[in-house]
């Protein structure tokens, strides 16, 4: 009886942990898209942006606008890109339709990022073309300083 109890406990523990670990994979594209809509700033812990800041604004009609700032307070924009976005199989796919600075985002550029994690306030993306590039973003209506 003791062996059966231990076996049941271990089975519940192992399967419970494994399903919890992969809980984000249970989200549908529509659920992820709903969470993406809004303003996302580069998180302070993101190692890609050393100076300045960036905001990406995702709308319900699948348009996106990215504004790059030369200062952390988001007062001095130096580049604006616009495009369309969608979620497909845990990938955020952005197509640039216009840009004031093609050296950052050229028109026609398709950006594909794996969605590592997402909730109502934070998202972690990993660039498909560079497996070591992770992007940490925070959802907020104000510039993070």
Z-matrix of the N, CA and C atoms (Angstrom, degrees):
N
C 1 1.448
C 2 1.529 1 110.06
N 3 1.337 2 116.33 1 -39.31
C 4 1.451 3 120.94 2 -179.59
C 5 1.535 4 110.31 3 -64.02
N 6 1.362 5 116.40 4 -40.02
C 7 1.460 6 120.63 5 179.18
C 8 1.525 7 110.97 6 -65.16
N 9 1.314 8 117.88 7 -38.48
C 10 1.462 9 121.79 8 179.85
C 11 1.528 10 109.85 9 -65.80
N 12 1.329 11 117.50 10 -42.88
C 13 1.466 12 121.50 11 179.56
C 14 1.518 13 110.66 12 -62.53
N 15 1.336 14 117.27 13 -43.41
C 16 1.463 15 120.96 14 179.22
C 17 1.527 16 110.08 15 -64.82
N 18 1.337 17 117.18 16 -41.82
C 19 1.458 18 121.23 17 179.72
C 20 1.526 19 110.71 18 -62.87
N 21 1.316 20 117.20 19 -45.03
C 22 1.476 21 120.59 20 178.64
C 23 1.514 22 110.28 21 -62.76
N 24 1.338 23 117.72 22 -44.65
C 25 1.462 24 121.72 23 179.28
C 26 1.526 25 110.45 24 -59.69
N 27 1.325 26 117.64 25 -47.12
C 28 1.459 27 121.43 26 -178.45
C 29 1.534 28 110.72 27 -64.62
N 30 1.332 29 117.55 28 -39.29
C 31 1.468 30 120.81 29 179.30
C 32 1.525 31 110.55 30 -63.80
N 33 1.323 32 116.27 31 -46.04
C 34 1.467 33 120.36 32 178.73
C 35 1.520 34 109.96 33 -62.58
N 36 1.322 35 117.80 34 -43.06
C 37 1.463 36 122.29 35 -179.56
C 38 1.523 37 111.04 36 -63.00
N 39 1.317 38 116.74 37 -48.40
C 40 1.462 39 120.66 38 -177.86
C 41 1.525 40 110.96 39 -65.41
N 42 1.327 41 117.98 40 -49.78
C 43 1.460 42 119.77 41 -178.73
C 44 1.526 43 111.45 42 -69.17
N 45 1.306 44 117.51 43 -35.14
C 46 1.466 45 120.83 44 177.59
C 47 1.514 46 111.21 45 -64.01
N 48 1.327 47 117.06 46 -43.15
C 49 1.456 48 120.35 47 179.62
C 50 1.518 49 111.21 48 -68.03
N 51 1.313 50 117.03 49 -40.23
C 52 1.452 51 118.31 50 -177.52
C 53 1.524 52 111.03 51 -68.08
N 54 1.323 53 119.22 52 -37.23
C 55 1.457 54 119.46 53 178.87
C 56 1.523 55 110.94 54 -72.15
N 57 1.301 56 117.81 55 -32.96
C 58 1.451 57 120.84 56 177.73
C 59 1.528 58 109.90 57 -68.62
N 60 1.303 59 117.57 58 -39.14
C 61 1.448 60 122.26 59 -179.62
C 62 1.525 61 111.13 60 -60.96
N 63 1.325 62 117.57 61 -35.25
C 64 1.448 63 122.13 62 -176.98
C 65 1.528 64 112.22 63 -104.68
N 66 1.314 65 118.27 64 23.26
C 67 1.465 66 121.31 65 -176.39
C 68 1.520 67 111.61 66 -59.85
N 69 1.340 68 118.04 67 -35.41
C 70 1.461 69 119.66 68 -177.76
C 71 1.528 70 111.54 69 -65.51
N 72 1.317 71 117.56 70 -24.72
C 73 1.458 72 119.10 71 -179.46
C 74 1.528 73 112.06 72 -74.08
N 75 1.319 74 118.24 73 -4.12
C 76 1.448 75 121.47 74 178.03
C 77 1.525 76 112.58 75 -86.76
N 78 1.324 77 118.00 76 -6.16
C 79 1.463 78 121.44 77 -179.43
C 80 1.524 79 110.55 78 -77.23
N 81 1.318 80 116.31 79 141.64
C 82 1.462 81 120.85 80 175.64
C 83 1.529 82 109.29 81 -84.43
N 84 1.336 83 116.14 82 165.38
C 85 1.467 84 119.92 83 175.36
C 86 1.522 85 110.47 84 -56.10
N 87 1.333 86 117.61 85 -42.98
C 88 1.467 87 121.91 86 -178.73
C 89 1.534 88 111.51 87 -62.62
N 90 1.341 89 117.37 88 -40.04
C 91 1.468 90 120.38 89 178.73
C 92 1.530 91 110.86 90 -65.94
N 93 1.317 92 116.73 91 -40.64
C 94 1.468 93 120.39 92 178.41
C 95 1.522 94 109.79 93 -66.24
N 96 1.334 95 116.78 94 -44.36
C 97 1.464 96 120.31 95 179.49
C 98 1.522 97 111.46 96 -58.86
N 99 1.317 98 117.16 97 -40.26
C 100 1.471 99 121.13 98 178.65
C 101 1.526 100 110.65 99 -61.30
N 102 1.331 101 116.94 100 -38.92
C 103 1.468 102 120.75 101 179.53
C 104 1.524 103 112.00 102 -72.59
N 105 1.326 104 117.66 103 -28.43
C 106 1.463 105 120.77 104 -177.43
C 107 1.526 106 111.97 105 -74.06
N 108 1.316 107 118.05 106 -32.24
C 109 1.473 108 120.72 107 -177.61
C 110 1.526 109 109.99 108 -56.69
N 111 1.345 110 115.73 109 126.64
C 112 1.457 111 121.60 110 179.68
C 113 1.520 112 111.21 111 137.73
N 114 1.333 113 115.86 112 -168.81
C 115 1.464 114 122.57 113 -178.87
C 116 1.526 115 109.75 114 -100.77
N 117 1.324 116 115.92 115 128.11
C 118 1.462 117 122.22 116 -179.22
C 119 1.521 118 109.49 117 -122.51
N 120 1.336 119 115.63 118 125.13
C 121 1.456 120 121.80 119 176.23
C 122 1.517 121 110.08 120 -105.43
N 123 1.313 122 114.93 121 156.07
C 124 1.460 123 119.98 122 173.52
C 125 1.524 124 107.91 123 -64.71
N 126 1.319 125 116.46 124 130.90
C 127 1.465 126 120.72 125 178.71
C 128 1.523 127 110.55 126 -74.68
N 129 1.313 128 115.54 127 151.88
C 130 1.463 129 120.63 128 179.10
C 131 1.527 130 111.82 129 -59.60
N 132 1.318 131 116.94 130 -28.78
C 133 1.463 132 120.01 131 -178.12
C 134 1.528 133 112.84 132 -83.95
N 135 1.338 134 117.83 133 -0.66
C 136 1.465 135 121.32 134 178.81
C 137 1.525 136 109.07 135 -74.49
N 138 1.308 137 117.26 136 126.82
C 139 1.458 138 120.81 137 -176.31
C 140 1.524 139 113.18 138 -86.14
N 141 1.332 140 118.75 139 -7.59
C 142 1.466 141 120.89 140 -177.17
C 143 1.521 142 113.15 141 -75.02
N 144 1.306 143 117.01 142 -38.15
C 145 1.456 144 121.15 143 -175.65
C 146 1.527 145 108.33 144 -101.25
N 147 1.318 146 115.92 145 112.06
C 148 1.475 147 120.32 146 -178.47
C 149 1.525 148 111.25 147 -91.62
N 150 1.320 149 116.90 148 -42.54
C 151 1.464 150 122.18 149 -179.05
C 152 1.520 151 108.43 150 -127.44
N 153 1.314 152 116.46 151 143.66
C 154 1.447 153 119.96 152 179.48
C 155 1.519 154 111.55 153 85.78
N 156 1.311 155 114.81 154 -161.17
C 157 1.456 156 120.42 155 -177.19
C 158 1.516 157 108.68 156 -158.36
N 159 1.298 158 116.09 157 166.53
C 160 1.458 159 121.97 158 178.54
C 161 1.519 160 108.58 159 -142.72
N 162 1.330 161 115.75 160 139.67
C 163 1.453 162 121.40 161 173.38
C 164 1.525 163 107.83 162 -123.41
N 165 1.313 164 115.93 163 138.95
C 166 1.465 165 122.09 164 172.90
C 167 1.519 166 107.06 165 -119.92
N 168 1.327 167 115.88 166 128.13
C 169 1.459 168 121.52 167 -177.40
C 170 1.532 169 107.88 168 -112.46
N 171 1.323 170 116.35 169 113.44
C 172 1.458 171 123.06 170 -179.80
C 173 1.525 172 109.11 171 -102.05
N 174 1.340 173 116.75 172 130.68
C 175 1.455 174 120.47 173 -178.21
C 176 1.528 175 111.18 174 -109.96
N 177 1.354 176 114.78 175 164.18
C 178 1.467 177 121.12 176 179.23
C 179 1.527 178 113.34 177 -62.77
N 180 1.333 179 116.79 178 -24.93
C 181 1.465 180 119.47 179 -179.69
C 182 1.534 181 112.11 180 -92.00
N 183 1.329 182 115.82 181 19.94
C 184 1.473 183 123.90 182 172.69
C 185 1.520 184 113.86 183 66.80
N 186 1.334 185 116.30 184 32.06
C 187 1.455 186 121.31 185 170.94
C 188 1.523 187 107.89 186 -104.46
N 189 1.312 188 115.54 187 151.62
C 190 1.460 189 120.49 188 178.44
C 191 1.528 190 108.27 189 -136.96
N 192 1.321 191 115.09 190 144.42
C 193 1.461 192 121.95 191 177.11
C 194 1.520 193 106.76 192 -131.53
N 195 1.316 194 116.30 193 124.80
C 196 1.468 195 121.06 194 178.01
C 197 1.522 196 108.48 195 -112.03
N 198 1.326 197 115.47 196 129.49
C 199 1.460 198 121.03 197 179.34
C 200 1.524 199 107.70 198 -119.75
N 201 1.326 200 115.74 199 122.23
C 202 1.463 201 121.36 200 176.72
C 203 1.526 202 108.12 201 -98.37
N 204 1.329 203 115.31 202 132.62
C 205 1.463 204 121.60 203 -179.94
C 206 1.519 205 109.85 204 -114.41
N 207 1.331 206 115.61 205 147.33
C 208 1.465 207 119.51 206 177.93
C 209 1.525 208 111.55 207 -87.16
N 210 1.317 209 117.46 208 -8.09
C 211 1.465 210 121.17 209 179.86
C 212 1.530 211 109.80 210 -125.70
N 213 1.309 212 116.18 211 155.66
C 214 1.466 213 121.59 212 -178.45
C 215 1.522 214 112.70 213 -70.46
N 216 1.331 215 118.80 214 -22.42
C 217 1.458 216 122.44 215 -178.51
C 218 1.527 217 112.76 216 -84.13
N 219 1.330 218 117.00 217 -2.87
C 220 1.468 219 122.99 218 177.92
C 221 1.527 220 112.73 219 63.14
N 222 1.331 221 115.88 220 42.78
C 223 1.460 222 121.18 221 176.65
C 224 1.520 223 112.54 222 -102.70
N 225 1.338 224 117.77 223 -21.43
C 226 1.461 225 121.79 224 -172.81
C 227 1.532 226 111.53 225 -121.26
N 228 1.343 227 116.97 226 84.39
C 229 1.470 228 118.38 227 177.94
C 230 1.529 229 110.42 228 -71.42
N 231 1.322 230 116.35 229 139.94
C 232 1.456 231 119.39 230 177.12
C 233 1.534 232 112.37 231 -123.53
N 234 1.317 233 118.28 232 -11.54
C 235 1.461 234 120.33 233 177.33
C 236 1.523 235 109.33 234 -152.97
N 237 1.322 236 115.43 235 138.96
C 238 1.464 237 121.43 236 176.77
C 239 1.527 238 108.05 237 -131.01
N 240 1.309 239 115.14 238 129.08
C 241 1.460 240 121.24 239 177.22
C 242 1.523 241 108.48 240 -123.62
N 243 1.327 242 115.78 241 144.72
C 244 1.461 243 121.08 242 176.85
C 245 1.520 244 108.64 243 -127.14
N 246 1.330 245 114.49 244 154.70
C 247 1.447 246 118.08 245 179.27
C 248 1.509 247 111.99 246 -173.32
N 249 1.313 248 114.86 247 -165.74
C 250 1.452 249 122.36 248 176.68
C 251 1.524 250 108.22 249 -118.78
N 252 1.329 251 116.18 250 157.99
C 253 1.457 252 119.95 251 -179.23
C 254 1.518 253 110.24 252 -140.84
N 255 1.322 254 114.36 253 158.32
C 256 1.463 255 121.53 254 173.12
C 257 1.520 256 108.25 255 -157.89
N 258 1.315 257 115.04 256 163.70
C 259 1.460 258 121.70 257 174.48
C 260 1.519 259 106.99 258 -115.26
N 261 1.325 260 115.71 259 132.77
C 262 1.452 261 120.73 260 178.01
C 263 1.531 262 108.59 261 -144.12
N 264 1.318 263 115.75 262 112.66
C 265 1.462 264 121.45 263 175.21
C 266 1.539 265 112.36 264 53.89
N 267 1.328 266 116.34 265 51.50
C 268 1.465 267 124.25 266 177.46
C 269 1.522 268 113.19 267 66.16
N 270 1.316 269 115.94 268 27.45
C 271 1.456 270 121.45 269 174.05
C 272 1.530 271 108.09 270 -123.80
N 273 1.326 272 116.11 271 134.94
C 274 1.450 273 122.70 272 172.64
C 275 1.528 274 106.01 273 -94.45
N 276 1.321 275 116.43 274 119.10
C 277 1.462 276 121.37 275 -175.73
C 278 1.528 277 108.10 276 -116.36
N 279 1.330 278 115.74 277 119.89
C 280 1.460 279 122.81 278 -178.69
C 281 1.521 280 108.24 279 -118.92
N 282 1.337 281 116.18 280 132.23
C 283 1.461 282 121.69 281 174.53
C 284 1.521 283 107.44 282 -114.78
N 285 1.326 284 116.96 283 120.87
C 286 1.464 285 122.35 284 -179.09
C 287 1.524 286 108.62 285 -77.26
N 288 1.354 287 115.06 286 126.46
C 289 1.466 288 120.10 287 179.82
C 290 1.530 289 112.55 288 -106.39
N 291 1.321 290 117.60 289 -23.59
C 292 1.467 291 121.81 290 174.26
C 293 1.516 292 109.73 291 -157.21
N 294 1.342 293 114.39 292 152.51
C 295 1.462 294 119.31 293 -177.18
C 296 1.524 295 109.65 294 -155.25
N 297 1.346 296 115.52 295 138.41
C 298 1.462 297 119.77 296 175.53
C 299 1.524 298 111.45 297 -84.64
N 300 1.332 299 116.95 298 -11.07
C 301 1.458 300 120.50 299 179.36
C 302 1.537 301 109.51 300 -140.03
N 303 1.327 302 116.82 301 87.18
C 304 1.465 303 120.56 302 -176.94
C 305 1.526 304 114.53 303 -59.30
N 306 1.325 305 118.21 304 -20.38
C 307 1.465 306 119.42 305 178.25
C 308 1.533 307 111.32 306 -68.72
N 309 1.328 308 116.99 307 -19.79
C 310 1.465 309 121.16 308 176.52
C 311 1.529 310 109.58 309 -95.10
N 312 1.327 311 116.75 310 -54.27
C 313 1.464 312 122.68 311 178.89
C 314 1.516 313 109.02 312 -138.64
N 315 1.309 314 117.33 313 108.11
C 316 1.467 315 120.35 314 179.65
C 317 1.533 316 109.82 315 -84.60
N 318 1.295 317 116.07 316 148.68
C 319 1.458 318 121.49 317 176.68
C 320 1.528 319 109.27 318 -58.19
N 321 1.333 320 115.78 319 133.53
C 322 1.458 321 121.48 320 -178.36
C 323 1.518 322 114.12 321 94.08
N 324 1.324 323 116.94 322 -13.03
C 325 1.469 324 120.90 323 179.01
C 326 1.526 325 109.84 324 -62.20
N 327 1.320 326 117.01 325 133.84
C 328 1.456 327 122.16 326 175.27
C 329 1.524 328 107.29 327 -110.44
N 330 1.314 329 115.70 328 121.59
C 331 1.467 330 122.50 329 -178.98
C 332 1.526 331 107.00 330 -107.14
N 333 1.316 332 116.49 331 125.25
C 334 1.461 333 120.75 332 179.67
C 335 1.524 334 108.29 333 -122.00
N 336 1.329 335 115.68 334 121.74
C 337 1.456 336 121.83 335 178.31
C 338 1.516 337 109.65 336 -123.67
N 339 1.323 338 116.82 337 135.07
C 340 1.463 339 121.28 338 171.14
C 341 1.519 340 108.28 339 -72.90
N 342 1.303 341 117.31 340 135.85
C 343 1.459 342 121.58 341 176.53
C 344 1.525 343 106.46 342 -88.88
N 345 1.324 344 116.20 343 106.66
C 346 1.461 345 122.19 344 -178.26
C 347 1.521 346 110.17 345 -77.86
N 348 1.339 347 115.90 346 -46.38
C 349 1.462 348 120.86 347 176.66
C 350 1.520 349 108.56 348 -153.75
N 351 1.322 350 115.42 349 153.44
C 352 1.457 351 120.31 350 178.26
C 353 1.525 352 108.85 351 -157.98
N 354 1.332 353 115.11 352 142.20
C 355 1.456 354 121.78 353 168.48
C 356 1.521 355 106.08 354 -144.97
N 357 1.307 356 118.09 355 -167.20
C 358 1.464 357 120.86 356 -175.97
C 359 1.524 358 113.19 357 -66.41
N 360 1.343 359 118.35 358 -18.94
C 361 1.460 360 120.63 359 -174.00
C 362 1.524 361 115.66 360 -120.53
N 363 1.308 362 118.84 361 -20.16
C 364 1.457 363 121.44 362 -174.63
C 365 1.516 364 110.29 363 -139.95
N 366 1.327 365 114.75 364 150.37
C 367 1.450 366 118.99 365 172.07
C 368 1.514 367 108.93 366 -144.97
N 369 1.304 368 115.26 367 146.16
C 370 1.449 369 122.43 368 175.59
C 371 1.518 370 106.96 369 -121.85
N 372 1.325 371 114.99 370 124.72
C 373 1.454 372 121.02 371 -180.00
C 374 1.524 373 108.77 372 -116.30
N 375 1.309 374 116.55 373 152.60
C 376 1.458 375 121.13 374 174.65
C 377 1.519 376 107.62 375 -129.30
N 378 1.324 377 116.14 376 123.15
C 379 1.456 378 120.80 377 -178.19
C 380 1.519 379 110.51 378 -63.51
N 381 1.309 380 116.18 379 135.30
C 382 1.461 381 120.86 380 179.65
C 383 1.526 382 110.67 381 -69.00
N 384 1.345 383 116.94 382 -39.49
C 385 1.465 384 119.75 383 -176.58
C 386 1.527 385 113.38 384 -75.87
N 387 1.330 386 117.42 385 -13.50
C 388 1.460 387 120.85 386 179.77
C 389 1.519 388 107.92 387 -142.83
N 390 1.323 389 116.80 388 99.74
C 391 1.460 390 120.70 389 -173.21
C 392 1.525 391 114.15 390 -64.24
N 393 1.328 392 118.62 391 -15.46
C 394 1.462 393 121.12 392 -179.49
C 395 1.521 394 112.29 393 -92.92
N 396 1.326 395 117.73 394 -7.38
C 397 1.457 396 121.21 395 -177.07
C 398 1.523 397 109.95 396 -91.04
N 399 1.316 398 115.89 397 109.72
C 400 1.463 399 121.45 398 176.30
C 401 1.521 400 108.42 399 -110.91
N 402 1.314 401 114.84 400 143.27
C 403 1.449 402 120.24 401 -179.07
C 404 1.516 403 108.32 402 -121.51
N 405 1.310 404 116.21 403 124.50
C 406 1.455 405 121.77 404 179.87
C 407 1.521 406 108.19 405 -107.55
N 408 1.322 407 116.34 406 126.16
C 409 1.461 408 121.43 407 -176.52
C 410 1.520 409 110.42 408 -128.97
N 411 1.331 410 115.31 409 148.92
C 412 1.456 411 122.33 410 179.42
C 413 1.516 412 108.69 411 -124.17
N 414 1.325 413 116.70 412 132.87
C 415 1.466 414 121.13 413 179.35
C 416 1.525 415 108.80 414 -84.48
N 417 1.322 416 116.11 415 122.65
C 418 1.455 417 121.05 416 -178.69
C 419 1.522 418 109.47 417 -163.09
N 420 1.306 419 117.62 418 157.70
C 421 1.462 420 121.37 419 177.07
C 422 1.513 421 113.23 420 -93.81
N 423 1.310 422 117.75 421 -1.27
C 424 1.450 423 120.78 422 -179.87
C 425 1.528 424 110.01 423 -125.85
N 426 1.302 425 115.54 424 156.76
C 427 1.455 426 120.66 425 177.61
C 428 1.532 427 108.82 426 -68.33
N 429 1.306 428 116.51 427 135.74
C 430 1.465 429 120.37 428 -179.52
C 431 1.521 430 108.53 429 -84.39
N 432 1.331 431 115.84 430 118.42
C 433 1.477 432 119.75 431 179.04
C 434 1.513 433 110.96 432 -124.87
